Amino acid sequence: MRAELVRVGLHQVDIKVVTEQGEMHVLQWRRNLLWDEVLLDGKRQGHSGGFGREKCYGLVFGKRADGTGGTKVMLLLDPATSYGNWGNPHQQLSGVRLETADGPIVAFGTLDPKNLQKPATFADWMKKSMGMEWGDERRPH
């Protein structure tokens, strides 16, 4: 199974999922005023309402009619945003992750496994935390 992020916005996420059989599906997350919902190929698979909404959803691709088989996936969302930038039309969720038992198949932002790794050097820390380049490889001093 492979996946690709198509759109990540403040109130919507679209993910293209291709199964081992070559079938393409569209997995969507939508945030409405009073509820969130997860859609697969336009059909609601899960929803969560209220102020403490779900951030983790489980789905099964390719399940047989008797309920057996299929590939289980977990959709994780980090809906936090930067509060100092509400007027920006390009504001988006902080993180998205779609994962199988083998590991993540697509990850973005705060839920990307690379973001959890500690920097190896001071230069890496400066670049990660402040966006600054420290030194030049051609001129290290």
N, C-alpha and C positions, 0 to 999 in steps of 0.2 A: 504494500500500500504506500502511496506517496501523496503528498498534499502540497498546495501552493496557496499563499495568501493572495487574494485578489483585491480586497479592499479592507482597510482598517480605518474606521472613523470614530467619532465620539459616541455614536449611538448604533453603529452597525459594524459587523465583521462578516466578510464573505470569504470562504475557503473552498477551493476546488480540490476534490478528493478523487483519486483514481485508484480503483481496486486492482488486485492481481489478475482479475478476469478482464480487465480493460474497461470496466464500466466507470463512467464519470458521474460524480454527484456534486451538488452544491450544498455545502453546510453553511448556514447563516445564523448569526446571533443578532437580535434586535433589542434595543432598549426603548421601551415606551414610557409614558409618564408614570404609570402605576405598576408595570410588570415588564419582565424580560422574557424573551422566548427564543428557543432554538428550533430552527427549521432545517429539514433535510429534503431537498428537491421541492421546496415550497410547502411541505406538510409539517405541522407542528409536532416536535418530538418531546419537548419539555418546556416548562415555563416556571417562573418564580415571581411572586408579587410581594408588595410591601416595601418597607425600607431596608430590611436586612436580606437582600436578594442573594440567591445562589451565585456562586462563581465557579462551580465545578459541575459538569454535566457528563453523564455516561451514555454512550450510544453503541449499537452493534450493527456492523455492516455485513450483509450477506447471510443473515439469519434465515434458516429454513422455516417453512410454515408451521412445523411442529415445535418451533422455539429453540432448536439446537443449532450448533455450529455458529459460524460467523466470526468476524474480527471485532473485538471490543476496543473502543477508543474512549479517551477521556479528553474533554474540552475544558481547559482552564482559562479563566479571564481575570485580568487585573484592571477593573474599570476606573482606577484612580486617574486623575488628570492633574495638570499643573494649574492650580487655582489662580495664579497671577496672570493667566493668559486666556480669559474667557471669551474675549472678542475675536480671537484668531479663528478663521473659518477652516483651518487645517488641523485643528486640535483633534487628538485621537486618544484611544485607550492607551494605558501604559504598557500592557502586555497581553499576549495571546499565546496559547500553547495547545497543540493537538498531539496526543501521545498514545502509543499502543504499548503492549507489554514489553516490546523490544526497545522502547525509548521514544523520544520525541520525533515526530515526522515533520512538524513545522513549529517554529517558535519565534517570537518577536518580543522585543522590548525587555521589560523586567522579568519575564518568564523564560527568557532565553538562557540555556545552561551556561553560556559563555559569560553572562553577567554575574553568575555566582562564583566564578573563579577569582581567586585573589591575584592581584598583580605580582609579577615575579620581581620587578625592579622598581626603583623610585621613578624612573622615566615612564614606566607603564602605569604607575599609580597616578602621576601627574596628568597623563593623557586621558585616563579613564575618568578621574574625578573632576578635572578642571578643563579638559580639552586642550591642554597645552603640550607642545612638543618640547622635550628637554634635550638639548644638544643636537648634534648632527653626526651621523655615522661616519661621514668623511672627515669631520673635525670633532673628535670626541671630547676635547678639552677646550 
